[in-house]
């Protein structure tokens, strides 16, 4: 039975810098119709909790034109130009008209040598039981991370960690490298780890990024007392992206410098990027349990997120990422740790997710991105 070709797919679009007077549902439906068939509006747009852009899902024909700008007339008859961004654009093969690959796929497939598998019986080697003792306390495998550290680990292969970040008030990065190298095949696969930190900006350092150089080529781009920015290239695929790890200050005034630095990076960035770590700021009104969240607490961070055109990666696990470890009557939970990505990251890694694990003895919740 022949496969029926895919003709239409759903796509999220963003209408950037849209005036609030056009945020009515009927108006958004009409604007979406200039790109495709309207399907739905995301909740943040309906609630007007993120006013940097309106996000709408439309059904598009895979072979249609995808305009970067749309034009319409307002109530006075004046023409309005609106920029459109796409979460992704369908790729159509010029050979089979299938979606998700190009003609190059068949060229590579035809050029690849044919491999024939030959099965043969192999004698099972005899096994000799070996008694092993656990490594002594203080060895790399027993290195512990302090309660005040936030750990973000990234990996592109199940069961193996290749890129990790630590935001900590203490110089723990070297111990983390030793722990990674001594953790066995499950994480390091016997590889040597390298790392960068922001020691020159803060006594003892606050942020570390570590990686396996056989897997990633990492170049330091910028750093401050609250962040490190690196340019990362995956050696196997050539995929390139910016990776930013933050550890926001407890001071509102100091965090203003962090928001300005992130805005500056956005102004000079045209590739996929991921910003993760402890921002020490809330982004939404429902991100603290135990006391009310005020607009003044989220305003500056939200403006930065909207300016940088980033959004939360698809996240699982614990919703709140920090708590004060007090008794139940005075315990407070916050969501101050997160991973933010731009649209280009979604193109490069469309299935990427973040998983926030249980805190255990930490006060922050470790995060695993994959």
Secondary structure by P-SEA (a helix, b strand, c coil): cccccccbbbbbbbbcccccccccaaaaaaaaaaccccccccccccccccccbbbbbbbbcccbbbbccccccccccbbbbbbbbbcbbbbbbcccccccccaaaaaaaaaccbbbbbbbbbcccbbbbbbbbcccccccccccccccbbbbbbbccccccccccccccccaaaaaaaaaaacccccccbbbbbbcccccccccccbbbbbcccccccccccccccbbbbbbbcccccbbbbbbbbbccccaaaaaaaaaaaaaaaaaccccccccccccccccccccccccccccccaaaaaaaaaaccccccccccccccccccccccbbbbcccbbbbcaaaaaaccccbbbbcccccccbbbbbcc
